[in-house]
Amino acid sequence: MKVEDGSEYGRTGFCLDPVDLCASKAIAGREKDRVFVAALVEDGIVTATQILGRIDSYGIEWPDTYDADKDVALGRARNWLVGLEKFDDGRG
């Protein structure tokens, strides 16, 4: 969802679905993104299973500028998310 704030500064706010946001961060694979996603999973805001399902069901729209190995990025994200699934049932 995109919301225009009507200010003279022309700012735009984007309201991302938490699962979509976590899917993109998991694929990016940066340490700060992993910390963020892990915190949302541990707090029960999203589950690793939901994130994996989103990636597998809808795929990834790769930007033209992405020049890294897509299969490696997806494999790394999936493997990491499988490890996070232990938090899905609250056992942490």
C-alpha positions, 0 to 999 in steps of 0.5 A, spaced: 500 500 500 502 506 498 500 512 502 501 520 500 502 524 506 500 531 502 506 535 505 510 540 501 516 535 502 513 529 497 514 524 502 511 517 500 510 511 505 510 504 503 506 499 508 509 492 506 506 486 508 511 483 514 512 476 510 514 480 504 519 484 507 522 478 511 522 474 504 526 480 501 531 481 507 532 473 508 534 473 500 539 479 501 542 475 507 546 481 510 547 480 517 543 486 519 537 483 515 538 476 519 537 479 525 531 483 523 528 477 521 530 473 526 527 478 531 520 478 528 520 470 528 522 470 535 516 475 537 511 471 533 510 477 528 511 472 522 514 465 522 519 462 518 514 457 515 510 463 512 516 466 509 519 460 506 512 459 503 511 466 500 518 465 497 516 458 494 509 460 492 510 467 489 517 466 487 522 472 486 521 478 482 529 480 481 531 487 479 535 487 472 541 490 476 541 484 481 548 481 478 549 475 484 547 468 483 540 468 484 540 460 485 545 461 491 541 467 494 535 463 494 539 456 497 542 461 502 535 464 504 532 457 504 537 454 509 537 459 514 530 460 514 529 452 515 534 453 521 529 459 524 523 454 523 524 451 530 522 458 533 515 457 529 512 453 535 514 458 540 519 453 543 525 457 541 
